[in-house]
Amino acid sequence: MFVDIRNFTAQAERRTPAEMIDALNIFFTAAVDTVERHGGLVNKFLGDGLMAIFGVGANRDLHADRAVTAARALFELLAASRDELARSGWPAMTIGIGVNTGQAVVGSIGSPRRREYTAIGDTGNVAARVEGLTKQLDRTLLITDATRKRLACGYPLERLPPQTLRGKSEPLP
């Protein structure tokens, strides 16, 4: 799962760095709790976004459901945090989320002096690209067909035509 805060650059232009940090910390604190409550792991913060992985460790079952449920919960937490975000100067924070399901290599990479635990592979790359599509398609949440096929819950879904992703040879459902 990749999550991106919308209009971050425009917000940063109008707010002090301290206001931006306050707002990011409000959101990230609640987002980490939400992802973990749904069996995921926030793998890294990416400036104004985050990457979370599901299906690792003890919470391997129903990982697609856990990811989509966590994504939906992130939208609820934004609504619940409006007053707190308003006090930090960012009352209308919005996010976009992309979810993809598949295999990845998960482990520590880097140099002997600095390692980072992460997931590597096409699955994460596609999730990041799908999150990017949320802006283009004017959607807040997009999941791939690979995720849809793994869902056990009957979420109401809108099927979109296959989408072209940068770096992919075929359009992705």
Backbone hydrogen bonds in HBPLUS format (Angstrom, degrees):
<---DONOR---> <-ACCEPTOR-->    atom                        ^
c    i                          cat <-CA-CA->   ^        H-A-AA   ^      H-
h    n   atom  resd res      DA  || num        DHA   H-A  angle D-A-AA Bond
n    s   type  num  typ     dist DA aas  dist angle  dist       angle   num
A0052-ALA N   A0001-MET O   2.85 MM  51  5.12 163.9  1.88 149.3 154.5     1
A0002-PHE N   A0098-GLY O   2.92 MM  96  5.32 159.5  1.97 152.7 159.5     2
A0098-GLY N   A0002-PHE O   2.95 MM  96  5.32 157.6  2.00 150.7 158.1     3
A0003-VAL N   A0050-LEU O   2.93 MM  47  5.26 163.6  1.95 155.7 159.1     4
A0050-LEU N   A0003-VAL O   2.92 MM  47  5.26 148.1  2.03 137.0 145.1     5
A0004-ASP N   A0096-GLY O   2.90 MM  92  5.30 156.7  1.96 155.2 161.5     6
A0096-GLY N   A0004-ASP O   2.87 MM  92  5.30 148.1  1.98 148.4 158.9     7
A0005-ILE N   A0048-ASP O   2.91 MM  43  5.60 155.8  1.96 157.4 164.7     8
A0006-ARG N   A0094-THR O   2.82 MM  88  5.47 164.0  1.84 138.7 144.1     9
A0011-GLN N   A0007-ASN O   2.99 MM   4  6.17 156.7  2.04 150.4 157.4    10
A0012-ALA N   A0008-PHE O   2.83 MM   4  6.03 158.6  1.87 153.7 159.7    11
A0013-GLU N   A0009-THR O   3.13 MM   4  6.34 141.3  2.29 141.8 151.2    12
A0014-ARG N   A0011-GLN O   3.01 MM   3  5.33 136.2  2.21 104.2 116.0    13
A0015-ARG N   A0011-GLN O   3.06 MM   4  6.20 121.4  2.42 146.5 162.5    14
A0019-GLU N   A0016-THR O   3.08 MM   3  5.19 117.5  2.49  99.3 114.0    15
A0020-MET N   A0016-THR O   3.02 MM   4  6.38 158.5  2.07 154.7 160.9    16
A0021-ILE N   A0017-PRO O   2.91 MM   4  6.18 161.0  1.95 153.0 157.6    17
A0022-ASP N   A0018-ALA O   2.94 MM   4  6.13 160.2  1.98 147.4 153.1    18
A0023-ALA N   A0019-GLU O   3.00 MM   4  6.20 167.9  2.01 151.8 154.4    19
A0024-LEU N   A0020-MET O   2.87 MM   4  6.07 165.9  1.89 152.9 157.4    20
A0025-ASN N   A0021-ILE O   2.86 MM   4  5.96 162.8  1.89 151.7 156.5    21
A0026-ILE N   A0022-ASP O   2.98 MM   4  6.22 150.3  2.07 147.3 155.4    22
A0027-PHE N   A0023-ALA O   3.04 MM   4  6.33 170.7  2.05 155.3 156.9    23
A0028-PHE N   A0024-LEU O   2.73 MM   4  5.86 173.9  1.73 160.7 162.5    24
A0029-THR N   A0025-ASN O   2.97 MM   4  5.75 158.4  2.02 137.0 143.1    25
A0030-ALA N   A0026-ILE O   3.34 MM   4  6.50 168.9  2.35 146.2 148.9    26
A0031-ALA N   A0027-PHE O   2.77 MM   4  5.92 154.3  1.83 154.0 163.0    27
A0032-VAL N   A0028-PHE O   2.90 MM   4  5.97 164.9  1.93 152.1 154.0    28
A0033-ASP N   A0029-THR O   3.30 MM   4  6.51 167.2  2.32 144.7 148.1    29
A0034-THR N   A0030-ALA O   2.95 MM   4  6.13 155.4  2.01 146.1 153.3    30
A0035-VAL N   A0031-ALA O   2.86 MM   4  6.06 171.4  1.87 159.2 160.5    31
A0036-GLU N   A0032-VAL O   2.95 MM   4  6.05 171.1  1.95 155.6 158.5    32
A0037-ARG N   A0033-ASP O   2.90 MM   4  5.96 152.2  1.98 142.9 151.0    33
A0038-HIS N   A0034-THR O   3.23 MM   4  6.44 132.8  2.47 140.0 151.0    34
A0038-HIS N   A0035-VAL O   3.12 MM   3  5.28 137.3  2.31  99.4 111.3    35
A0040-GLY N   A0035-VAL O   2.90 MM   5  5.07 158.1  1.94 146.4 141.1    36
A0039-GLY N   A0036-GLU O   3.02 MM   3  5.06 160.3  2.06 112.4 112.2    37
A0041-LEU N   A0053-ILE O   2.89 MM  12  5.34 146.1  2.00 149.5 160.5    38
A0053-ILE N   A0041-LEU O   2.87 MM  12  5.34 157.2  1.92 147.2 150.8    39
A0043-ASN N   A0051-MET O   2.71 MM   8  5.54 137.0  1.89 140.8 155.3    40
A0044-LYS N   A0051-MET O   3.32 MM   7  5.43 156.9  2.38 140.7 143.4    41
A0051-MET N   A0044-LYS O   2.90 MM   7  5.43 156.5  1.96 158.1 162.2    42
A0046-LEU N   A0049-GLY O   2.73 MM   3  4.87 168.2  1.74 124.4 128.6    43
A0066-ARG N   A0062-LEU O   2.91 MM   4  6.19 159.3  1.95 155.5 162.4    44
A0067-ALA N   A0063-HIS O   2.96 MM   4  6.10 156.0  2.02 144.4 150.0    45
A0068-VAL N   A0064-ALA O   3.01 MM   4  6.25 167.5  2.02 153.8 156.7    46
A0069-THR N   A0065-ASP O   2.83 MM   4  5.88 161.2  1.87 150.9 156.9    47
A0070-ALA N   A0066-ARG O   2.90 MM   4  5.96 154.4  1.97 141.8 149.2    48
A0071-ALA N   A0067-ALA O   2.91 MM   4  6.13 155.2  1.97 145.0 152.1    49
A0072-ARG N   A0068-VAL O   2.98 MM   4  6.24 164.0  2.01 150.2 153.5    50
A0073-ALA N   A0069-THR O   2.96 MM   4  6.15 150.8  2.04 142.7 151.4    51
A0074-LEU N   A0070-ALA O   2.90 MM   4  6.20 138.4  2.08 146.0 157.3    52
A0074-LEU N   A0071-ALA O   3.11 MM   3  5.13 126.9  2.40  95.0 108.8    53
A0076-GLU N   A0072-ARG O   3.30 MM   4  6.69 152.2  2.38 141.8 149.3    54
A0077-LEU N   A0073-ALA O   2.86 MM   4  6.16 153.9  1.93 150.3 157.4    55
A0078-LEU N   A0074-LEU O   3.13 MM   4  6.34 147.5  2.24 139.2 146.9    56
A0079-ALA N   A0075-PHE O   3.24 MM   4  6.55 157.7  2.29 144.8 149.8    57
A0080-ALA N   A0076-GLU O   2.95 MM   4  6.25 155.9  2.01 149.0 156.2    58
A0081-SER N   A0077-LEU O   2.90 MM   4  5.97 127.7  2.18 138.7 151.9    59
A0081-SER N   A0078-LEU O   3.18 MM   3  5.04 135.1  2.39  92.9 105.4    60
A0082-ARG N   A0079-ALA O   3.45 MM   3  5.47 169.4  2.46 106.1 107.9    61
A0085-LEU N   A0081-SER O   2.81 MM   4  5.95 165.0  1.83 166.5 171.7    62
A0086-ALA N   A0082-ARG O   2.79 MM   4  5.92 147.0  1.90 144.3 154.0    63
A0087-ARG N   A0083-ASP O   3.03 MM   4  6.35 151.0  2.12 146.2 153.0    64
A0088-SER N   A0084-GLU O   3.24 MM   4  6.57 133.9  2.47 134.9 146.8    65
A0088-SER N   A0085-LEU O   3.05 MM   3  5.02 129.2  2.32  92.9 107.0    66
A0090-TRP N   A0085-LEU O   2.84 MM   5  5.22 163.9  1.86 148.1 142.5    67
A0089-GLY N   A0086-ALA O   2.96 MM   3  4.94 153.7  2.03 101.1 109.6    68
A0097-ILE N   A0140-THR O   2.78 MM  43  6.14 148.8  1.87 146.1 156.5    69
A0142-LEU N   A0097-ILE O   2.98 MM  45  6.44 156.1  2.04 158.5 166.1    70
A0099-VAL N   A0142-LEU O   2.99 MM  43  6.43 152.6  2.06 153.8 161.9    71
A0144-THR N   A0099-VAL O   3.10 MM  45  6.55 143.4  2.24 157.0 167.9    72
A0105-VAL N   A0120-ILE O   2.95 MM  15  5.20 163.8  1.98 158.3 155.6    73
A0120-ILE N   A0105-VAL O   2.76 MM  15  5.20 161.3  1.79 150.7 156.9    74
A0107-GLY N   A0118-THR O   3.01 MM  11  5.70 157.7  2.06 161.7 166.7    75
A0118-THR N   A0107-GLY O   2.93 MM  11  5.70 161.5  1.96 148.2 149.3    76
A0109-ILE N   A0116-GLU O   2.92 MM   7  5.44 159.7  1.96 139.9 142.1    77
A0116-GLU N   A0109-ILE O   2.79 MM   7  5.44 152.2  1.87 152.5 161.8    78
A0111-SER N   A0114-ARG O   3.03 MM   3  5.20 136.7  2.22 146.3 138.8    79
A0114-ARG N   A0111-SER O   3.14 MM   3  5.20 138.0  2.32 101.2 112.6    80
A0125-ASN N   A0121-GLY O   3.38 MM   4  6.69 163.6  2.41 147.3 152.1    81
A0126-VAL N   A0122-ASP O   2.83 MM   4  6.00 162.2  1.87 158.7 162.2    82
A0127-ALA N   A0123-THR O   3.07 MM   4  6.32 159.1  2.12 144.6 150.6    83
A0128-ALA N   A0124-GLY O   3.00 MM   4  6.25 158.7  2.05 151.7 156.5    84
A0129-ARG N   A0125-ASN O   3.04 MM   4  6.33 156.4  2.10 146.3 152.9    85
A0130-VAL N   A0126-VAL O   2.79 MM   4  6.01 155.1  1.85 156.2 163.6    86
A0131-GLU N   A0127-ALA O   2.97 MM   4  6.22 154.1  2.04 146.5 153.1    87
A0132-GLY N   A0128-ALA O   3.13 MM   4  6.44 153.3  2.20 141.7 148.8    88
A0133-LEU N   A0129-ARG O   3.05 MM   4  6.43 135.5  2.25 138.3 150.4    89
A0133-LEU N   A0130-VAL O   3.02 MM   3  4.96 125.1  2.33  93.5 108.2    90
A0134-THR N   A0131-GLU O   3.01 MM   3  5.36 145.1  2.13 106.4 116.6    91
A0137-LEU N   A0133-LEU O   2.80 MM   4  5.92 162.1  1.83 164.8 168.3    92
A0139-ARG N   A0134-THR O   2.88 MM   5  4.77 161.6  1.91 141.1 146.8    93
A0138-ASP N   A0135-LYS O   3.23 MM   3  5.04 156.8  2.29  99.0 105.8    94
A0147-THR N   A0144-THR O   3.09 MM   3  5.29 125.2  2.41  98.8 111.7    95
A0148-ARG N   A0144-THR O   3.01 MM   4  6.39 164.9  2.03 150.7 154.9    96
A0149-LYS N   A0145-ASP O   2.92 MM   4  6.08 159.9  1.96 151.7 155.4    97
A0150-ARG N   A0147-THR O   2.93 MM   3  5.25 140.0  2.10 107.7 119.5    98
A0151-LEU N   A0148-ARG O   3.21 MM   3  5.35 157.8  2.26 105.5 112.3    99
A0163-GLN N   A0172-LEU O   2.80 MM   9  5.05 162.3  1.83 133.0 130.5   100
A0172-LEU N   A0163-GLN O   2.63 MM   9  5.05 161.7  1.66 146.3 142.3   101
A0168-LYS N   A0165-LEU O   3.03 MM   3  5.51 162.4  2.06 138.3 138.2   102
